[in-house]
Amino acid sequence: MTDAPFDWMAAANKKAKGKRPKYFDDPEDERILSILMSVVGEVSVLRERLDTVERLLESKGTITREDIESYEPDKLAAYERGSMIREYIYRVMRGPHQMVQELEQNEKAVEEVSKELKEI
């Protein structure tokens, strides 16, 4: 491990390579989705870190930062964490997923009406 200080601002402002995927026509919707996904990622990390703290406290009674940083979950803990994160992401994304489904249904309805009008 290096003793050089980590530049958090540089890391936070680093841009991803390549083009950003586009899901919506409205740039504001894209920004909101981007913010949401960033927060989801941060909360996921916090949940895993809290899980680490809880497991270490349960097993050792007291912990240090080094204990937290060096913790490696066993298979059961990793499985439980994976389930916890999947359930969390499902709950967070349920609203946007339902919105996309509604849009797809509306598009299908418009296509059907359009076909019917062409037949008239």
Secondary structure, DSSP 8 states (H G I E B T S, - for coil): ---S---HHHHHH---SS------SSHHHHHHHHHHHHHHHHHHHHHHHHHHHHHHHHHHSS--HHHHHH----HHHHHHHHHHHHHHHHHHHHHHHHHHHHHHHHHHHHHHHHHHHHH-
